């Protein structure tokens, strides 16, 4: 058992290193999934911008904005 003090000065214990490793692995896996999702959304946004073209080029857009 490992006793620690967090940034607020509150004491906590870590019972088993394997549990900590499992939690860290799960957080890393979730972070990787979120990173992949963010990259996919960025690619989709870039494709949508490429299809739409520069702003003001399409007269239909101007009519909708009024």
N, C-alpha and C positions, 0 to 999 in steps of 0.2 A: 504494500500500500504506500502511495506517495502523497504527501501532503503539500499543497501549494497555496499561495496567496495571490488572488487576482488583482487587477489594477485598482480596484476599489478598496483593497485591504481585507476582503472577505476570504476566509479559509475554505478550501475544498480539497477533497481527496480523490486520487485516481486509484482505483482498485486493481485493474488488470491492464497491462500494456497492450494485450491483444485487442481489447475492447476499444482502446484509444486508436490503435492502428485501423481497425475496422471503420470507425467513425471518420477518420481522416481519409481513408480510401473512398468511402461513400461521398464525402464532400468533394473530393477531387473528381469523382465520376460525374457528379451533378454539375460541377463547374465546367467540365469538358462538354457535357450535353448542352448546357446553356451557351457556351462559346460557339458550338456548331450551329445551334439555332440562330444565334445572332449573325453569324457569317452568312447563313442561308437567307435571312431576312434582308441583309445588306445587298446581297446579289440580286434578290427579287426587286428591291427598290431601284437599284441601278438599271436593271432591265426595263422596269416601268418608266423610268426617266428617259431611257434611250428610245422607247417606243413613243412616248408623248412628245419628245422633242423639246427645244428650248421654249420658254414661256413667251407668250405673245405671238407665236408663229401661227397658231390656229385661230381663225376668226370665231369659231364656235365658243372658244374659251372666253373671249371678250364679251360675248352676248350673255353668257351665264354669270359672269362677274358683275354685270350691271344690275 
